């Protein structure tokens, strides 16, 4: 049986997955162009801003402020990792 804390963590992860799916669906064309390598995230400011807002608490502070890393690169890497690991992405948008 899960503890209360474990239950809260699972609920939070599910909520974040739903939020990410909502962002990707809202920017489906841009997401697909980025994942297919047709456009760079730098050229997709609406998608980038939505993902930055979504992941700002997960991103290291120095990267978020572009002091210790590049937030564009961090988000690009995160999207690639999620795609490789089969994380919850809308099935119609998963990179083939």
Secondary structure, DSSP 4 states (H G I P E B T S, - for coil): ---HHHHHHHHHHHHHHHHHHHHHHHTHHHHHHHHTTSS-GGG-HHHHHHHHHHHTTTS-HHHHTTSSS-HHHHHHHHHHHHHHTT-S--TTTS--
